[in-house]
């Protein structure tokens, strides 16, 4: 793979992901009253974030090793 292609791939991916981000801010939903169930769990978001960080570090480390 040529040098310019290696620089172009992350840029293209970043612009692609930027297109899927919401442009407007959304207000938070009110917290449920005592005794009501809330939907979802914060744990799933932490796990997904950890996996994405791990993937990013793996890609950066693998790229740095080749240089």
N, CA, C and O atoms as a GROMACS GRO file, in nm:
protein
  268
    1UNK      N    1   0.085  -0.116   0.000
    1UNK     CA    2   0.000   0.000   0.000
    1UNK      C    3   0.090   0.124   0.000
    1UNK      O    4   0.189   0.130   0.074
    2UNK      N    5   0.057   0.218  -0.081
    2UNK     CA    6   0.140   0.337  -0.091
    2UNK      C    7   0.123   0.427   0.031
    2UNK      O    8   0.027   0.414   0.107
    3UNK      N    9   0.217   0.517   0.046
    3UNK     CA   10   0.217   0.604   0.163
    3UNK      C   11   0.094   0.694   0.167
    3UNK      O   12   0.036   0.713   0.273
    4UNK      N   13   0.055   0.750   0.053
    4UNK     CA   14  -0.060   0.841   0.052
    4UNK      C   15  -0.189   0.766   0.080
    4UNK      O   16  -0.282   0.823   0.137
    5UNK      N   17  -0.197   0.639   0.040
    5UNK     CA   18  -0.318   0.561   0.067
    5UNK      C   19  -0.332   0.534   0.216
    5UNK      O   20  -0.444   0.534   0.269
    6UNK      N   21  -0.220   0.512   0.286
    6UNK     CA   22  -0.226   0.488   0.430
    6UNK      C   23  -0.273   0.613   0.505
    6UNK      O   24  -0.337   0.601   0.610
    7UNK      N   25  -0.244   0.728   0.454
    7UNK     CA   26  -0.290   0.853   0.516
    7UNK      C   27  -0.435   0.883   0.480
    7UNK      O   28  -0.507   0.945   0.558
    8UNK      N   29  -0.477   0.839   0.364
    8UNK     CA   30  -0.610   0.870   0.315
    8UNK      C   31  -0.718   0.784   0.382
    8UNK      O   32  -0.831   0.830   0.398
    9UNK      N   33  -0.686   0.663   0.419
    9UNK     CA   34  -0.786   0.572   0.477
    9UNK      C   35  -0.841   0.624   0.610
    9UNK      O   36  -0.963   0.630   0.624
   10UNK      N   37  -0.758   0.664   0.709
   10UNK     CA   38  -0.815   0.718   0.834
   10UNK      C   39  -0.895   0.846   0.812
   10UNK      O   40  -0.996   0.869   0.878
   11UNK      N   41  -0.847   0.930   0.721
   11UNK     CA   42  -0.918   1.054   0.692
   11UNK      C   43  -1.057   1.025   0.635
   11UNK      O   44  -1.155   1.087   0.675
   12UNK      N   45  -1.064   0.931   0.543
   12UNK     CA   46  -1.192   0.894   0.484
   12UNK      C   47  -1.286   0.834   0.589
   12UNK      O   48  -1.405   0.866   0.593
   13UNK      N   49  -1.232   0.747   0.674
   13UNK     CA   50  -1.313   0.687   0.780
   13UNK      C   51  -1.365   0.794   0.877
   13UNK      O   52  -1.481   0.789   0.918
   14UNK      N   53  -1.280   0.890   0.912
   14UNK     CA   54  -1.322   0.997   1.003
   14UNK      C   55  -1.432   1.082   0.943
   14UNK      O   56  -1.529   1.116   1.011
   15UNK      N   57  -1.419   1.117   0.816
   15UNK     CA   58  -1.523   1.196   0.751
   15UNK      C   59  -1.653   1.116   0.738
   15UNK      O   60  -1.762   1.172   0.750
   16UNK      N   61  -1.641   0.987   0.714
   16UNK     CA   62  -1.759   0.901   0.704
   16UNK      C   63  -1.833   0.897   0.838
   16UNK      O   64  -1.955   0.911   0.842
   17UNK      N   65  -1.758   0.879   0.947
   17UNK     CA   66  -1.820   0.875   1.080
   17UNK      C   67  -1.875   1.011   1.120
   17UNK      O   68  -1.976   1.019   1.190
   18UNK      N   69  -1.809   1.117   1.079
   18UNK     CA   70  -1.856   1.251   1.110
   18UNK      C   71  -1.993   1.278   1.047
   18UNK      O   72  -2.073   1.354   1.102
   19UNK      N   73  -2.020   1.218   0.933
   19UNK     CA   74  -2.149   1.235   0.866
   19UNK      C   75  -2.264   1.172   0.940
   19UNK      O   76  -2.380   1.208   0.919
   20UNK      N   77  -2.235   1.075   1.030
   20UNK     CA   78  -2.341   1.007   1.103
   20UNK      C   79  -2.363   1.061   1.243
   20UNK      O   80  -2.443   1.006   1.318
   21UNK      N   81  -2.293   1.168   1.281
   21UNK     CA   82  -2.314   1.226   1.413
   21UNK      C   83  -2.431   1.323   1.409
   21UNK      O   84  -2.448   1.393   1.309
   22UNK      N   85  -2.510   1.329   1.513
   22UNK     CA   86  -2.622   1.423   1.512
   22UNK      C   87  -2.574   1.567   1.518
   22UNK      O   88  -2.478   1.600   1.589
   23UNK      N   89  -2.639   1.652   1.442
   23UNK     CA   90  -2.596   1.791   1.432
   23UNK      C   91  -2.654   1.877   1.544
   23UNK      O   92  -2.598   1.982   1.578
   24UNK      N   93  -2.765   1.835   1.602
   24UNK     CA   94  -2.827   1.916   1.706
   24UNK      C   95  -2.817   1.844   1.840
   24UNK      O   96  -2.817   1.721   1.846
   25UNK      N   97  -2.809   1.921   1.946
   25UNK     CA   98  -2.805   1.864   2.080
   25UNK      C   99  -2.946   1.825   2.122
   25UNK      O  100  -3.043   1.892   2.086
   26UNK      N  101  -2.956   1.720   2.197
   26UNK     CA  102  -3.087   1.674   2.247
   26UNK      C  103  -3.090   1.687   2.398
   26UNK      O  104  -2.991   1.661   2.466
   27UNK      N  105  -3.203   1.728   2.450
   27UNK     CA  106  -3.218   1.741   2.594
   27UNK      C  107  -3.224   1.603   2.658
   27UNK      O  108  -3.272   1.507   2.597
   28UNK      N  109  -3.175   1.594   2.778
   28UNK     CA  110  -3.180   1.467   2.850
   28UNK      C  111  -3.322   1.439   2.895
   28UNK      O  112  -3.399   1.530   2.926
   29UNK      N  113  -3.355   1.312   2.898
   29UNK     CA  114  -3.486   1.272   2.949
   29UNK      C  115  -3.485   1.286   3.100
   29UNK      O  116  -3.381   1.267   3.163
   30UNK      N  117  -3.598   1.319   3.159
   30UNK     CA  118  -3.601   1.331   3.305
   30UNK      C  119  -3.574   1.196   3.371
   30UNK      O  120  -3.608   1.091   3.317
   31UNK      N  121  -3.513   1.202   3.487
   31UNK     CA  122  -3.484   1.077   3.559
   31UNK      C  123  -3.616   1.019   3.611
   31UNK      O  124  -3.707   1.093   3.648
   32UNK      N  125  -3.625   0.886   3.612
   32UNK     CA  126  -3.750   0.825   3.659
   32UNK      C  127  -3.771   0.850   3.809
   32UNK      O  128  -3.677   0.858   3.887
   33UNK      N  129  -3.896   0.862   3.845
   33UNK     CA  130  -3.931   0.883   3.986
   33UNK      C  131  -3.897   0.757   4.064
   33UNK      O  132  -3.874   0.650   4.007
   34UNK      N  133  -3.894   0.772   4.196
   34UNK     CA  134  -3.860   0.658   4.280
   34UNK      C  135  -3.964   0.547   4.263
   34UNK      O  136  -4.084   0.572   4.266
   35UNK      N  137  -3.916   0.426   4.245
   35UNK     CA  138  -4.006   0.313   4.228
   35UNK      C  139  -4.029   0.277   4.081
   35UNK      O  140  -4.073   0.166   4.052
   36UNK      N  141  -4.001   0.368   3.989
   36UNK     CA  142  -4.017   0.338   3.846
   36UNK      C  143  -3.888   0.276   3.793
   36UNK      O  144  -3.779   0.306   3.840
   37UNK      N  145  -3.905   0.190   3.692
   37UNK     CA  146  -3.788   0.126   3.632
   37UNK      C  147  -3.731   0.217   3.524
   37UNK      O  148  -3.805   0.279   3.448
   38UNK      N  149  -3.600   0.224   3.518
   38UNK     CA  150  -3.536   0.295   3.408
   38UNK      C  151  -3.493   0.192   3.304
   38UNK      O  152  -3.460   0.078   3.338
   39UNK      N  153  -3.494   0.232   3.178
   39UNK     CA  154  -3.458   0.140   3.072
   39UNK      C  155  -3.308   0.148   3.045
   39UNK      O  156  -3.249   0.256   3.051
   40UNK      N  157  -3.250   0.035   3.014
   40UNK     CA  158  -3.109   0.033   2.977
   40UNK      C  159  -3.017   0.031   3.098
   40UNK      O  160  -3.059   0.048   3.212
   41UNK      N  161  -2.892   0.011   3.068
   41UNK     CA  162  -2.791   0.005   3.172
   41UNK      C  163  -2.668   0.081   3.124
   41UNK      O  164  -2.630   0.071   3.008
   42UNK      N  165  -2.607   0.155   3.213
   42UNK     CA  166  -2.488   0.230   3.176
   42UNK      C  167  -2.370   0.136   3.150
   42UNK      O  168  -2.277   0.172   3.079
   43UNK      N  169  -2.375   0.017   3.206
   43UNK     CA  170  -2.266  -0.079   3.189
   43UNK      C  171  -2.241  -0.115   3.044
   43UNK      O  172  -2.126  -0.134   3.004
   44UNK      N  173  -2.346  -0.126   2.965
   44UNK     CA  174  -2.329  -0.161   2.825
   44UNK      C  175  -2.253  -0.052   2.750
   44UNK      O  176  -2.170  -0.082   2.664
   45UNK      N  177  -2.280   0.071   2.781
   45UNK     CA  178  -2.208   0.181   2.718
   45UNK      C  179  -2.061   0.182   2.756
   45UNK      O  180  -1.975   0.209   2.671
   46UNK      N  181  -2.030   0.152   2.882
   46UNK     CA  182  -1.891   0.146   2.925
   46UNK      C  183  -1.817   0.032   2.856
   46UNK      O  184  -1.701   0.048   2.818
   47UNK      N  185  -1.882  -0.081   2.840
   47UNK     CA  186  -1.820  -0.195   2.773
   47UNK      C  187  -1.793  -0.162   2.627
   47UNK      O  188  -1.684  -0.190   2.575
   48UNK      N  189  -1.890  -0.104   2.560
   48UNK     CA  190  -1.873  -0.069   2.419
   48UNK      C  191  -1.762   0.036   2.402
   48UNK      O  192  -1.682   0.026   2.309
   49UNK      N  193  -1.757   0.134   2.491
   49UNK     CA  194  -1.652   0.236   2.485
   49UNK      C  195  -1.515   0.173   2.507
   49UNK      O  196  -1.419   0.207   2.439
   50UNK      N  197  -1.506   0.083   2.602
   50UNK     CA  198  -1.379   0.013   2.627
   50UNK      C  199  -1.332  -0.068   2.507
   50UNK      O  200  -1.214  -0.069   2.475
   51UNK      N  201  -1.426  -0.134   2.441
   51UNK     CA  202  -1.390  -0.210   2.321
   51UNK      C  203  -1.343  -0.119   2.209
   51UNK      O  204  -1.246  -0.152   2.139
   52UNK      N  205  -1.408  -0.006   2.190
   52UNK     CA  206  -1.365   0.087   2.086
   52UNK      C  207  -1.228   0.146   2.118
   52UNK      O  208  -1.146   0.164   2.027
   53UNK      N  209  -1.202   0.176   2.243
   53UNK     CA  210  -1.070   0.228   2.282
   53UNK      C  211  -0.964   0.122   2.260
   53UNK      O  212  -0.856   0.152   2.210
   54UNK      N  213  -0.994  -0.001   2.296
   54UNK     CA  214  -0.900  -0.111   2.274
   54UNK      C  215  -0.870  -0.130   2.126
   54UNK      O  216  -0.754  -0.153   2.089
   55UNK      N  217  -0.972  -0.121   2.043
   55UNK     CA  218  -0.952  -0.134   1.899
   55UNK      C  219  -0.865  -0.020   1.846
   55UNK      O  220  -0.775  -0.044   1.764
   56UNK      N  221  -0.890   0.101   1.891
   56UNK     CA  222  -0.810   0.215   1.846
   56UNK      C  223  -0.664   0.200   1.889
   56UNK      O  224  -0.574   0.227   1.810
   57UNK      N  225  -0.640   0.157   2.014
   57UNK     CA  226  -0.504   0.138   2.060
   57UNK      C  227  -0.434   0.026   1.983
   57UNK      O  228  -0.315   0.036   1.954
   58UNK      N  229  -0.506  -0.080   1.950
   58UNK     CA  230  -0.449  -0.190   1.872
   58UNK      C  231  -0.406  -0.141   1.735
   58UNK      O  232  -0.297  -0.175   1.688
   59UNK      N  233  -0.491  -0.062   1.670
   59UNK     CA  234  -0.458  -0.011   1.536
   59UNK      C  235  -0.339   0.083   1.542
   59UNK      O  236  -0.250   0.076   1.457
   60UNK      N  237  -0.335   0.171   1.641
   60UNK     CA  238  -0.223   0.265   1.654
   60UNK      C  239  -0.094   0.190   1.683
   60UNK      O  240   0.010   0.220   1.625
   61UNK      N  241  -0.099   0.093   1.773
   61UNK     CA  242   0.021   0.017   1.808
   61UNK      C  243   0.072  -0.065   1.690
   61UNK      O  244   0.192  -0.075   1.667
   62UNK      N  245  -0.020  -0.125   1.616
   62UNK     CA  246   0.020  -0.205   1.500
   62UNK      C  247   0.083  -0.116   1.392
   62UNK      O  248   0.180  -0.155   1.327
   63UNK      N  249   0.028   0.002   1.373
   63UNK     CA  250   0.083   0.096   1.275
   63UNK      C  251   0.220   0.146   1.320
   63UNK      O  252   0.311   0.158   1.238
   64UNK      N  253   0.236   0.174   1.448
   64UNK     CA  254   0.364   0.225   1.499
   64UNK      C  255   0.472   0.118   1.488
   64UNK      O  256   0.588   0.151   1.467
   65UNK      N  257   0.436  -0.006   1.502
   65UNK     CA  258   0.533  -0.114   1.496
   65UNK      C  259   0.590  -0.127   1.355
   65UNK      O  260   0.707  -0.164   1.340
   66UNK      N  261   0.512  -0.099   1.253
   66UNK     CA  262   0.554  -0.113   1.114
   66UNK      C  263   0.646   0.001   1.070
   66UNK      O  264   0.724  -0.016   0.976
   67UNK      N  265   0.636   0.115   1.134
   67UNK     CA  266   0.715   0.233   1.092
   67UNK      C  267   0.861   0.218   1.122
   67UNK      O  268   0.939   0.308   1.093
   0.00000   0.00000   0.00000
